[in-house]
């Protein structure tokens, strides 16, 4: 269908959870000297202009990243992520918000490599212009789920795969689980992160159950809901399913998930989940 464009939602609560996890994984990967490979199956445009007509339509960043920029009591992982956003906005005004490729790029070293997939005909050229050097990033107009087959295992032997399809097509729920299984067979030591929306509890739980049914070990769940999941239409929250997470992530999430649940809450039913889908 390819009608979904992330610019309408840039900087919202779901972006914060997703990009905070991406940031923490990258910090962990760069603690070792060996290079790493990053595969983004649905990369978007990489950097979002918040003054654009699309971002202004709903101004979702206003109840997301903007709230965090104003705080002086952020848990350390959140403070580090907000500092990353501030680095991209040197005028002390929130003008742009980074997509996952730019979050990873913040940590990138010369020896590391990005492979960024984007199929949308309008978004692909914008992403390609942001990463013009092939030595740093390979930007391709291709199905990111297929790239999980073709690009793994990477020559770097260390890697991180982010899968965050828009789920505008219902089959994405099945495709993302199948891609996880295929990727893990090829590259079991890699870190995999799946983002998913919480549009209703039943649909989200079906995905979580399907991931559990793969029996892939060492799978952690972080989920943030800013309101009750059944109170009104739309995205009440989102989650991140992480295979082979950094060993520090669970402890860090114990500080930032309750904080985000409180600061970004839309009603008294805001809540979070932090649990192992499958332990190590």
N, C-alpha and C positions, 0 to 999 in steps of 0.2 A: 504493500500500500504506500509506504514511504511518505505519509502525510505528516508524521510527527517531526517537530523541530524543537529542540531543547531550549532554545533562546527564550521561549515563553515561560519557562520555569526556572531559569538560571538563578542560583543563589538561594533556593528555597531549603526547607528542612531536610528534604531527601538528598539534595546536593551536599549539604553539610555532613551528614552521616557518611555518605559515599566517599567524599574527598578526604574526610578526616581519616578514614580507614586506609585509603590509598596512600596518604601521607605517612601514616605510621608504618605501613609495609615497606615503603621506600626508605624510610629512616633505618629500618632494620637491615634491609639489603645492603645499604651503603656502609654499614659498620664493618663489613668485610671488604678486603681489597679486591677480591675477584669480581669481574664484570658480571652484569646481569642483563637479561633480555625482558622487555616489557611488550606484551601484546594486548591491544585494546580493540575489542571486537566491534564496538559501536562508539567511535571516538567523538562524533559531533564536530563542531568547528574549532574546539580547543580553547577559545577565549571569547567571552560574551560581553558585548557593549550594552551596559544597562540603560543607557539613554535611548536605545533603539526603540522603534515603535512596538516591536514584538515584546521586548522585555517590559515596556511600560504598560502594556495592555492589562496585565494582572499584578505587576509589581510584586511578584512573589518573594523577591530578595528582601523586601521591606520587613517581612515577618520571619526572615531567615538570617542571612549573613549580616544584615544591618544591625540586628539586635545584638549580635555577638561583638561587633566592632565597637559598640558603646560600653561594653563591660570591662571592669578592672579586676574581676574575681574569677577569671577563666582557669579551669584545670590546665595543667601544663601541656598535654597534647593539643587541646583546643587553642591555647595561647600560641603555640608554635604554628598551627594551621592559620590562625587569624593573622599572624605576622607575615606569613607567606602571601596572603591576600593583600595585606597592606603594602608589601614590597612591589606589587603590581599596580598600586595606586599611590604613587609618591606624593601627589598633591593633597594627601590626607582627606580626599573625598572619594567615595566609592563609585568609580566609573566603569570598571571592568571586573568580571568574575571569571576565575580560571575553570576550564573543564578539566577532566582527568589527564589529558595529555600534558597540559601546562603544569599541573600539580607534580606529575612525574618529572617533567623537564626541570623543575626547581632543584631536584636532587641529582639529576643526571651528571655523570662524569664522562670524560672523553671516551672511555672504553666501553660504556654501556650503549645499548641499542634499543630503539623503539620501532615497533611495527604497528601502524595505526590504520584501522579499517573504517571506511565510511562510504555507504552506498548512496546516500541522498544526493541528487544531482546539484542541489544548491549548496549543500554543506561541504561536499568533498573539495571543491576548489578553494574554499576559505581555509580549510584545514591544511591543504597542501601549501598554500601561500605562507602559512604560519611556520611551517617546517620545510624550508626549501632545500636544505642540505641532506642529501641521501645518506651521507656518512653518519648523521645523527639519527634520522628518522626515515623509515620507509613508509610513505603515505600511499595507500592503495584504495582504489574504488572497487571493493570486493566484499563479498559476504564474510563477515567476521567469524561466523560459525565454521565456515570452510577453512579459514585460516588456522583454526585450532588443530585441524588435521594436517595442514600442509606445512606449518611453521614449527611444530613441536616434534621431537625435542630440539631446543636451540643449541647452537654450538657453544654458547657461553656456559651451559650446564647449570646455571642458576636462572630462575625466571619467575615472572609474575604475570598472570593472565587476568584481566578484568573483563567480565561479561555483563553488560548492562543494556540489553535490548529495550526498546520502548514498550514492548508488550502490547502494541496496538493490534497485532495479530495474535489471536489466542494460542496458536501453535508455538509461539515463542517460549511458552512455559515448558513445553516438551523439548523443544530444541536446545534450550539452555542446559537442561539436565543431561541430554544426550551428549552435548559438546563437552560437558564436564567429565563424563565417563570416558569419552574418547581421548580427551586431553590427558587425563590422569593415567590411562593405560600407556600412553606414549612418554609421559614425563611425570612420573609419580612424585618426584621430589619438589616439583614446582609449587608455588603458592597460587591458588585460584580464588577469585572473589566474584560472587554473583550478586548483583543488586536486583531487588524486586520491589514492586509497589504493594502497599496494603490498600486495596480498593474495597475488599471485604475479607472477613476472617476466613471464610471457607476456602476461597481461591488461594489465599496466601498459604494456608495450612496444607492444601493439596501439593503445592510446590515443595514445601518443607518435607512432607512425607515422601515425595518422590526422590528428593535428595537423600533422605535417610535410607530409602530402599536400595540405593546404589551400594551401600555398605562401605563407602569410602571413609577411611578412618581420619581422625584428627580434623573434624569439621565443626567450626564454631559459628554460632548465630548471634548477631547483634541486630536488634529491631527497635525502632523508635516510632511511636505513634503520638502525634500531637493532639489528637482528640479521640473520642470513642470511635471504634471501627465501624459501627453500624448506625451512627446517628444521622449522617447525611451523605449524599453522593460525593464522589471525588476521592482523592488520595488522602486517607487519614494518617498514613505513615509509610515507612519503607524499611527494608532490612538489607543486611549484608550477610551472605553465607560465605565463610572463609575456610578453605581447605589449606592445611599446613600454615596456620597463622603465625606471626611472630610470637614467641613464648611470652612476651610482655603484654600482648594485646588484651587478654582477658582482664588483667589487673588494671590496665589503663581504662578500659571500658567501664569498670566498676566506679570510676570517678566521673567520666564524661557523659555516660548515658543518663544517670539521674539528673545531672545538671541540665542537659539539653531538654529532657522531658519537662523540667520545671520552667526553664527560660523560654522555650518555644511553644509551650502549651497553649492550645486554643480553648480548651474547656477542662473541667475537673476530671475527665476520663483519660487524660494523657497518661501514657504508660510506656514501659520499655520491656524488652526481653533480652536476657544475656544467658545463654546456656550452650552446652555442647550438644549438637545433633548426634554426633558420633564421636566418642572420645578416642584418644590415640591408641 
